[in-house]
Amino acid sequence: MKKLNYILGGVLAISVALTSCGDPQRNVAGNYNYETECFGVEGDGSQTVKGWGSGRNREDAVEQAKKNGLADVLFKGIRSNKGCNSKPILFDSNIREKKEDYFNAFFADGGPYTEFITGEDGSDLHFSVVKGRGKAGDQVTYGVIIRVQRAKLKDKMIQDGILPK
């Protein structure tokens, strides 16, 4: 009976050791929900933020990160102590649902949202992709540093009748 307990204890110890091996950072990072971070405000009122996105490949994840960064400035505001305007441009909490057709077209791939973001160096083509990434199943997660043209975005919302004057 004592031998059986030792054998079962050994098997249990080995199975625990084998299942705990692996890269825990890689497994957890893909399932973690990252918050958009503020890096600062420029003289023209634009905000430099790091948005996060997930997708089936790098290209999809980077595109989603751009959309998420802009959407957070538009709908949620950026919670940070780096001087960013923490208030969203649109205060109505249900505006995205109320104007669903408008925002679906606005955030479509290659849609109008691209007019309001640039890379951190001011170019329209360069976006800084954060090196750290996570993977969860078939999804990869990337962070992208972008500059959101807050004043232009607010003017567009007023012009399109989404935000009252």
C-alpha positions as CSV (number, residue, x, y, z in Angstrom):
1,M,0.0,0.0,0.0
2,K,2.9,2.3,0.8
3,K,4.5,1.6,-2.5
4,L,1.3,2.5,-4.3
5,N,1.1,5.8,-2.5
6,Y,4.7,6.6,-3.5
7,I,4.0,5.7,-7.1
8,L,0.8,7.7,-7.3
9,G,2.6,10.7,-5.6
10,G,5.4,10.5,-8.1
11,V,3.1,10.3,-11.1
12,L,1.1,13.3,-9.7
13,A,4.3,15.3,-9.2
14,I,5.5,14.5,-12.7
15,S,2.2,15.4,-14.3
16,V,2.0,18.7,-12.5
17,A,5.6,19.5,-13.5
18,L,4.8,18.7,-17.2
19,T,1.6,20.7,-17.4
20,S,3.1,23.8,-15.8
21,C,6.0,23.9,-18.3
22,G,5.7,26.2,-21.2
23,D,5.8,29.9,-21.9
24,P,3.2,31.4,-19.6
25,Q,3.8,35.0,-20.8
26,R,2.9,34.0,-24.4
27,N,-0.2,32.1,-23.3
28,V,-1.6,34.9,-21.1
29,A,-0.7,37.9,-23.3
30,G,-3.0,37.0,-26.1
31,N,-6.0,36.8,-23.8
32,Y,-5.3,40.0,-21.9
33,N,-7.4,43.1,-22.7
34,Y,-5.1,46.1,-23.1
35,E,-6.2,49.6,-22.4
36,T,-5.3,52.5,-24.8
37,E,-2.5,54.5,-23.3
38,C,-1.8,58.2,-23.6
39,F,1.7,59.3,-24.5
40,G,1.0,63.1,-24.6
41,V,-0.7,66.0,-26.3
42,E,0.8,68.0,-29.1
43,G,0.5,71.8,-29.6
44,D,-2.3,71.3,-32.2
45,G,-4.4,69.4,-29.8
46,S,-3.7,66.0,-31.2
47,Q,-3.1,63.1,-28.8
48,T,-0.4,60.5,-29.2
49,V,-1.8,57.2,-27.9
50,K,-0.9,53.5,-28.0
51,G,-3.9,51.4,-29.2
52,W,-4.1,47.6,-29.0
53,G,-5.7,45.2,-31.4
54,S,-6.1,41.5,-32.1
55,G,-6.5,39.7,-35.4
56,R,-5.7,36.6,-37.2
57,N,-2.4,38.0,-38.5
58,R,-0.1,41.1,-38.0
59,E,-1.9,43.2,-40.6
60,D,-5.4,42.6,-39.2
61,A,-4.2,43.2,-35.6
62,V,-2.4,46.5,-36.5
63,E,-5.5,47.7,-38.4
64,Q,-7.7,46.9,-35.4
65,A,-5.3,48.7,-33.0
66,K,-5.6,51.9,-35.1
67,K,-9.4,51.7,-35.0
68,N,-9.4,50.9,-31.2
69,G,-7.1,53.9,-30.4
70,L,-9.3,56.3,-32.4
71,A,-12.5,54.8,-31.0
72,D,-11.3,55.2,-27.4
73,V,-10.6,58.9,-28.0
74,L,-14.0,59.3,-29.7
75,F,-16.2,57.3,-27.3
76,K,-14.4,56.5,-24.0
77,G,-11.7,59.1,-23.5
78,I,-8.2,58.2,-22.4
79,R,-7.6,57.6,-18.7
80,S,-4.1,58.8,-18.1
81,N,-2.0,61.2,-16.1
82,K,0.1,62.3,-19.1
83,G,-2.0,65.4,-20.0
84,C,-4.3,63.8,-22.4
85,N,-7.9,65.0,-22.6
86,S,-9.6,62.3,-20.6
87,K,-13.1,63.3,-21.9
88,P,-14.4,61.6,-25.0
89,I,-15.4,63.7,-28.0
90,L,-18.9,62.1,-27.9
91,F,-20.5,62.1,-24.5
92,D,-23.7,60.1,-25.4
93,S,-22.9,56.6,-24.1
94,N,-25.2,55.0,-26.7
95,I,-24.2,57.1,-29.8
96,R,-22.4,54.2,-31.4
97,E,-25.6,52.1,-31.3
98,K,-27.9,55.0,-32.3
99,K,-25.7,55.9,-35.3
100,E,-24.6,52.3,-36.1
101,D,-24.8,52.7,-39.9
102,Y,-22.6,55.9,-39.8
103,F,-20.0,54.4,-37.5
104,N,-19.9,51.1,-39.4
105,A,-19.0,53.0,-42.6
106,F,-16.7,55.3,-40.7
107,F,-14.6,52.5,-39.2
108,A,-14.7,50.2,-42.3
109,D,-11.3,49.1,-43.6
110,G,-9.8,52.1,-45.4
111,G,-12.8,54.2,-44.3
112,P,-12.9,57.8,-43.3
113,Y,-11.3,57.1,-39.9
114,T,-7.9,57.0,-41.6
115,E,-8.0,60.8,-42.2
116,F,-7.8,61.4,-38.4
117,I,-4.7,59.3,-37.5
118,T,-1.1,59.5,-38.4
119,G,2.0,57.7,-37.3
120,E,3.9,59.1,-34.3
121,D,6.4,60.8,-36.6
122,G,3.6,62.7,-38.4
123,S,3.6,60.7,-41.6
124,D,0.5,59.2,-43.1
125,L,2.1,55.8,-43.9
126,H,4.3,55.0,-40.8
127,F,2.8,53.5,-37.7
128,S,5.0,52.4,-34.9
129,V,4.2,48.8,-34.1
130,V,5.1,47.9,-30.5
131,K,7.4,44.9,-30.5
132,G,5.8,42.9,-27.7
133,R,2.9,40.8,-28.9
134,G,0.8,38.0,-27.5
135,K,-0.8,35.0,-29.1
136,A,-4.0,33.2,-28.1
137,G,-5.0,30.4,-30.4
138,D,-5.3,31.9,-33.9
139,Q,-5.3,35.5,-32.6
140,V,-2.2,37.8,-32.3
141,T,-2.2,41.0,-30.4
142,Y,-0.2,44.1,-31.4
143,G,0.1,47.6,-30.0
144,V,0.4,50.6,-32.4
145,I,1.5,54.2,-31.5
146,I,-0.6,56.7,-33.4
147,R,-1.4,60.4,-33.3
148,V,-5.2,61.1,-33.3
149,Q,-6.2,64.5,-34.8
150,R,-8.7,65.3,-32.1
151,A,-9.7,68.8,-33.3
152,K,-10.3,67.6,-36.9
153,L,-12.2,64.6,-35.6
154,K,-14.5,66.8,-33.5
155,D,-15.1,69.1,-36.5
156,K,-16.0,66.1,-38.6
157,M,-18.5,64.9,-36.0
158,I,-20.1,68.4,-35.9
159,Q,-20.1,68.6,-39.8
160,D,-21.8,65.2,-40.1
161,G,-24.5,66.1,-37.5
162,I,-23.3,63.5,-34.9
163,L,-22.2,66.1,-32.4
164,P,-24.3,69.2,-31.9
165,K,-22.6,72.6,-32.2
